[in-house]
Amino acid sequence: MLHHRGLIVLLIVALFGLQACVAPPPRERVVYRDPAGNGQRGGYYGQDRGVCQRCGTIRQIEQVRVDQQTTGGGAILGLIIGGLIGNQFGRGSGRAATTAIGAVGGAVAGNAIEDNNARAASGYAWRFYVELDDGHEAWVGQYDNPGLRVGDRVIIRGDRRDGRLELMR
């Protein structure tokens, strides 16, 4: 009975371990471009002109495809867990065979789970091209479009890795 209880615990740990292989969605991001090429970006407001450097007008909107890639982590984790489970069965060379079969089966299952999760995280996002008030340009990628249109005045909240657009009121 204790042997089966350990196997059940191992399967539960394996289930939670494979959940860690879920590919996170790509972060929303901001990319700035300096048309003048001088590379100068100050704080939130321009210090000499009092110009909001994160405020601007949407000039273009496009919908883009986002494809998540697999990392191979699911296959590796599945290989380890499958090998551990397979090692619980058989004796001698039979144990080695069940370990190998468990490892291969776990790798295939782990890779399939990771691939399925990556496909589920893939989809479409929005890219907004913004002409900033300080003369710079930026594009902001985010998954939702909260009703923004070309010509809307917006402010970029957040930073380069997790910035998003908000309508100025």
PyMOL commands that set and color helices and strands:
alter all, ss='L'
color gray80, all
select helices_A, chain A and resi 2-19+73-86+93-121
alter helices_A, ss='H'
color red, helices_A
select strands_A, chain A and resi 29-33+55-66+123-132+137-142+153-157+164-167
alter strands_A, ss='S'
color yellow, strands_A
deselect
rebuild
show_as cartoon
